[in-house]
Amino acid sequence: MAIVKPFKGLRPPQKIAANLACLPYDVMNRKEAARMAQGKPESLLHVTRSEIDCSQQTDIHSQEVYDKSVQNFKLFQENGWLVQDQEAHYYIYAQTMDKRTQYGIVGAASIDDYLNGIIKKHELTRSEKEEDRMVHVRINNANIEPVFFTYPNVKEIDQIVESIISEQKPAYDFTSKDGFGHHFWVIKDADTNRRIEELFATKVPATYVADGHHRTAAAALVGKEKRQQNPNHSGQEDYNFFLAVHFPESQLKIIDYNRVVKDLNGLSNDAFMSKLTQRFEVSPASKDIIKPNELHEFSMYLDGKWHKLNAKPGTYDDKDPIGVLDVTILSNLVLNEILGITDLRTDNRIDFVGGIRGLDELQKRVDSGEMKVAFAMYPVSMQQLINIADTGNIMPPKTTWFEPKLRSGLVIHKL
């Protein structure tokens, strides 16, 4: 069963919470981070993307950048921009997008659960990205940014959340520039905190990494390091836990994660279309954007036109948790077999576009001449994600896109 504990959060005063909160470090580049933090000395980007306070020539993985992060994190606390709670709490973090709100329990997840497989993952991690975040956790001695988890619904937890949000005023309540609402409550009642801990320990057999695999791995590995360095290790130290927001599975929605490709692997448009028809039913061309409406249905933009593609029966295996995925079908039948793209992680002929940008972004990338063809897919379901994690399988790269992204800085977990 899952171990999720309350903790003494480090949080901003209400009046600066909206300015301090920022997007996760890995959804922007250096220039975008600098622009987002411009005119906001209290933006947490000065800690999570501290290269914005160094010269443009500074390597983002240099010691200078890491040292700047530590300096800024210390300054934030000295300035009273981040203040330590005196008691351990759970917190509720809710996000609103398109008039739909999802409510997460913010708690300290156990590194033992990660190491023992109670926290289940569906993506591979890259060691160089893990190491970057490990350095960041290690030098700041804190989980600065939360990870995004999901868990099977527990009715009593839902009822507790409903009771708190209906009776208690949120500590923070603001709308970010992208139009998403962010709402945050502190669960102050000791009995309620104890009950939530009991419910996770008795009703939640596993939790699942939805977004933030590298941050999760980094937090667990730093915690493991600290255990080995502490001769008096007891298992109750803060480094045995890391910051996570746990959303019930039924409230989450995965959006599409699409592909654009630079060339047709030497094929003419006609030859490429001819090969596609061997594996797909291809609809007549349309100038209007076509959006996939069901599993195994794709849309493709090529030469100024959209096509609907339906994978032919027998070209996929609905009984295989990986084979049933549309990203697998597209990878096997088109990207690999026709276009010669065998490694999605390293091939520079392919790029990935989150569905939050809309299908017109795919059209724009092709019409600009930067890319030759674009493919849109029906999104993976939460049940597919859970099935894959439960069976110990790994999704292909760039399969899931969750929105809204968690804002960093509403609460921090010190080690």
N, C-alpha and C positions, 0 to 999 in steps of 0.2 A: 504494500500500500504506500501511497505517496506521503512524503514528509514535507510539509510546507509550514513554516513558522512565522509568527509575527516578529518584527524587528524595530529597532530605534532608527527611524528614517532621518536622513539629512535633507531638509526641504527649504524652499525659498519662502520669504514672506509673501502674502497674498498679492500685494501691490506690484510686485515685479515678476510674478510667476509666468505670465504670458510672454514677457520679453526674455526671461531666462530659458524657458523651455525651447527645445530645438529638435529638428529631425535627427534620426540616427546618423552616425558618422559615415556610413557606407552608402548612402543614397544620394551623395553629392560629390562633386569634385572640389578642388581647392578654390577655384575662382567663385564657384557658387556658394561655398561656405563663407568666404570673405564678404560676398555681397549680402548674404543673409544676416551676418553679424554687424554689418556696417551701421554705425550710430547706436549700437547696443553693447555697451561695455559689459553688461551683465549677462549677455547671451552665453549659454553653456558651450557654444561652439569654440569659445576661447580655451576650453579645457579639452573637449573631445576632438577638435580639429585645430590644435594650437599652432600648426604651421602658418595659420593666417596672421599670427603675430611675429613671424620670422620673415626674413628676406625671401623674395620669390625664388632665389637660387638654392635655398636650403632643402635638402632631401627630407621628405615628409617622415622618413623612418630614422632620421638622425637623432643622436643623443640630445642635440640642442632642442629639437621639437618636443621630445619627451620631458626634458627638464622644464621647458616652458609650460607644459601642461601641469606639472606639479606646482610650479610657481603660481599659476593662475588659480588652480584649485585651492591652494592655501589662501590666496588673496580673497577669493569669493567668501571663504569662511570668516576671514578677518573683517571683511566689509559688512558682514551680516546678511549677505545675499543667500547664504545657505546656513540653516540653523538646525542643530541636532534636537530631535524629539527626546524627551526625558524618559518616556515609557515605550515599551515595545507595543506595536500596533500592527494589525493588518490595515490595508487601505483599499479603497475602491477607485478604480480608474475606468471611466466610461468615455466612449468616443461615439460621436454622431456623424454619420455620412449618409446623404440622400434620405434624410428623415428616418434612418434606422440607427438605433443605439445599441452598442454591445458593452457589457459590464464585466470588468475583470477584477479578480482579487489579487492585489499586490502583496506578495509574501516572499519569504526567503526559502528558495528551493534547496534541496540537499545535494551536495556533490556526490554523496554515496548513491543516491537515486540515479544520478547520471552514470556513475561508474558501474552500477549493477544492472542497468537497463530498465529501471522503473521509469525514468525519463527516456522516452523513445524518440528517435530521430528518423528522418526520411531523406536526408541529403548527406553527401560526403563533404568533408571539410578539407581545406588546403592548409598545409603546415605553415606556410609563410604568413597567411592571414591570421591563423591561430596565434603565431608568435607575436605579431604586431599587437594584437589585443591583450595577450598575456603580459607584455611589457607595460601596457597602459594600466592594467589592473594592478600589477605588481608595484609599480612606482608610485601610484596614487593610493595604494592600499585601500581600494574601494571598487565596487561595481558601480561605475558612473552611469552606465546606460542599462536599462532593463532588457530582458529577452521576452519574447512573445510566445506563451504556451497556451495549449488548450487541454481540456479534460472532459470526460463524460459528464453530462449534466447530473447534478445532485439537487433534488427538489428543495431540500432544507437550506442549502447554500443560496439558491435562487430566492427563497423566501426571506432570508436574512438580508440579502442585498436590497430587495424590494422594500423592506421595512426601513432600512437606514436611509435610502434615497428619498423616501416619502416623508420622513420625519426630521431629517437633519439637513441643514444648509451645507452646500459643498464648500470645502476649503478653497478650491479654485474652480472657476467656471468661465471659460473664454472660447472664442472662435479664432482659429489660426487663419493666416492669410489665404490658405487654400480652401477655406470655407468649412473646414471640419471643426466640430465642437469637441471640447475637451473638458471633462468634469471630474472632480477628484474629492473624495471624502476620506476622513480619518475615522477608523472604527475605534472609538475610545472605551467602550464598555468592556471590562475585563472578562466577564462571563461570555460575552459574544465572541471575543477573541479566542478564548479557550474552546468554545464550541466549534468554531471554524477549523481550528487545528485538529480536533477530534474527528470532524467530518472528513477532512482530507485523509486522515490516518485510517479510517474505517470504511469509507465509501468510494474512494478513488484509487483503483488498482494501478493506474498508470497515468502519467501526463505526457504530453506530446509537444515537441518543439515545432511551432508553426513558423516562426521567423526568428533568425538570430542564432544559427547553428555555430558560427565561429565564436560569437560572444559566449555562448553556453560552454563550448569546449574550453575556451580560454579561462573562464571563471573556475571551472572544475579542476583544470590542471594547475592553476595557481594555488587553489585550496589544497590540492594534494601536495604541492611543494612545501607549503607552510606546515602541513602536518609533519612532514619528514624533518623539517628544521626545528621543530618544537619538541624537546625531550619530555616535556610535561603535558603533551597533547591529551585532551580529555574527550574530544568529539563534540563539545558544546561551544567551542570558540566560533566567533562570527565567520572566520574564513572557511568553515565547513558548509557554508550556505552562500547563495548568490541571488541577485535580484531578478525576479520574474513576475510578469503579469499573467494570471491564469484566467482565460476566458472559457465559459462553457461552450462545448462543441456546437450546440444548436444555434448559437448566436453569430457564428462566424461565417463569412462568405469569401471564397477564393475567387479572384478575378483572373482573366486570361493573361497569359504571358506569351507573346508572339515573336515571330522570327522574321528577319530580313536578311537577304543573301546578295552578295556583290555581283555574282555572275552565274551563268547557266552551265558551267563546266565545259565550255567549248561547244555547246549545242545551240542550234538556232531556236528561235521561239517555236517554230512548227515542230521541230524534232523533239523538243522538250515536252510540248503538249501531247505529242503522239505517245511518248513513254508514259506520261501521266495516265492516259486513258487505259493502259494495261492494268492499272491498279485501282483506279478511281472512276466513278461516274462523274463526268464533268458537265456542268450546266452551260448553257449559252452565255456568252459574255454580256456584261452589263456595265454601264458607266456609273451606276449607283453602288454605293458601298454595300457589300453583302456581309452580314454577321452570322457566324455559325450559331445554330439554334439547338443542337443536340449532339450527343456523343458520336464520334466518328464522322462528323461533318466539319469541313474546313472551308475557309475562303482564301482565295489567292488573288493578288494584284500583280498584273504583268502587262506591260505595254499599254498602259492607260485604261485597262479594263479589269473588272472583278469577275471571278468565276467561283461557283460553289463546287466543292469536291466532296464526294461521299465515298469513303473506303469500301471497296467491294467485299462482300462476305468471303471468308476464307483467307483474307490478307492479315488478319489479326486474331488474337486468342482472348476471348472474353473471360476465360477461366484463369488466366494468368494475371496477377495483380499489377505486374509491370507491362505485360503485353497488351492489356486492355487500354492503357493510357494513350490518348491522342498524341502526346509528345513522342511516345515510342513509335507509334504508327508513322508519323511524319518523318521521324529520324530514320527509321528503317527503310521506308518505301520511297522517300524523296531525297532527303538530305544525304543519306549514305549511298543508296542504290543508284540514284540518278546524278546527284550533284557532287558526289565524291567527298562529302564532309563527314569524316569518321570520328572526330573528337570535338565535341561542342565546347569543351573547356579551353582549347588552345587554337582552334582554327580561326584565323583572322578574316575569313571570308564571310563569317556569319555574325550577326549582332542580335540582341534581344530587346524587345520593347514591352514594357509593362502595360497592361490593358488600361490602366488609369489614364494613359495618354490618348486613348481613343484610336479607332481604326484609321481615322484621317491622318494620324501620324505615320502609319505605314505607307499610305499613299504618298505623303509628302516626301518620305525618304527615297522612294522609288522615282517619283517625278523629278526630283532634284538631280538625278543621275548618280547619286552616291551609291544606291543599291539597284539591283536589277529586278528582284522579285520579292514579294512579301507574302507571308502565310499567317493567317489568324486561326485560333483554335478555340474550341469550347472549353471552358475552364474545368480544371480538376475539382471533384467534389470533396467535401470534408471526409466523407466515408471512405473514398478511395485513399486519401492520405492516411487515415487511421489503419486501413487494411494493410497498406504497404509497411507502415511502421510496426504493426503487430506481427507481421510475418518476417520481420528482419530484412526486408528488401530496401533498396535505395532508389529513389526517383532519379530520372535523368536530370542533368543540370537545367536550371532556369525553368522549372515546371510550375511553381506556385508563386502567386503575387498576392499579398495581403494588403489591404487598405482599409482604414487609414493606418499609417505608420505610427507606432508609439512615439510620443514626445519624450525626449530625455530631459531629466532635470526636475521633474515634479517630485521625485523622491530618489535618494541615493542610499546605497547600502555600504557602510564602512566596514572594513575587515579588522 
